[in-house]
Amino acid sequence: MCPPSDRPQDPANASAAPALSPGADRDAVPPEPATDRHLALRLDDAWLRFQTRLAVRRGRVHTVIPYTGYGSTAWVRVLARVVLADPRDTGGGSESSPLKPLQEGMRGWRNFTSAPVAHAVVHVTVGDAVHDVVADRGGVVDARIPVSLDAGWHTITVQSGQSRTVEAPVRIVADGTQFGVVSDIDDTVMVTALPRPFLAAWNTFVLDEHARTPTPGMAVLYERIVRTIPSAPVLYLSTGAWNVAPTLSRFLSRNLYPAGPKLLTDWGPTRDRWFRSGQDHKRTSLERLAEEFPGVKWLLVGDDGQHDEAIYSEFARRHPENVRAIAIRQLSAGEAVLAGGRSKSGMRDTPGITWIYAADGAGMSARLEELGIIRSEVRSADVPEETDVPETTD
């Protein structure tokens, strides 16, 4: 079981957790009032303590796994995770190649067996400024810190305890940006073809990213979007656990999807429920983006296998000014059966919001051309320009 997250949902409080006192045990879960900890949480705390004791006895050391962050010219959202890992396996790096165990252990079970460092103090360096933030109970760092950065890609560094200093990429969205993409992952950018009850476990513990299948035409579609609108950020929103972020990053990069932050979540209980809600995670993430980037209209991309249509339509009704269009990939008959059926809600009442339905990226691309989101003359980078075609001789 992956330890749960108790970090606050309010973006303004994302880094508000207090630092530990100098003498505190940073590997221990601080005690909480019994009234705040139901049975599942107490069991999970016990498992976390057992994992930590075992990892310490085996000589594991603090290791920071950096994830891709994002922000504006005035702030940045830092995402990372602190675990106890074998010192022979640590080698530093970035999210796409962060650590030796994550690079070589293509199957994600090793990511789940690493003990998280609950409430670890993490030093984030942006330029010449160092910011101290605190990880949550699952070792996850999700902190918003003030910065002064130009738009584009930047690299920050993250370090905790005696860990190596690692680099994390961050995408800074330009002031005045008016368009961006939020994309689901499973059955949207990759074809899973698995029953939904087994999907998370299979993707995490068994299947490596070489065997995952990209959805036809979706990488080309996203590339055409960012070639048409270079300032448009692309964010990948999924109910997957943070542990699989490196594997997802390798999959997206290998299949030529645009680089972008992945908004994932944690498994396990929270203070008020036995299991975290994937749907609530998506709703909360969309609400946060609307608050952080009030001037951006998002293209929301998902599939018709259960919940994306309902979640996107709810968000569009609450924030019509933040939605440019909603694109839904239609699953095949076989995919729909494995996904547990299609959404029964269909398209919701969202006046002024265009809905697009297509089976693949090519179908969506044609409709987005009609909307003017993609220019028809913008082609994929793997299609040579006319002047690049070599001359032939008879």
Summary of the structure (lengths in Angstrom):
residues: 394
radius of gyration: 21.3
end to end distance: 65.6
largest distance: 84.4
contacts: 1294
relative contact order: 0.13
helix: 31%
strand: 26%
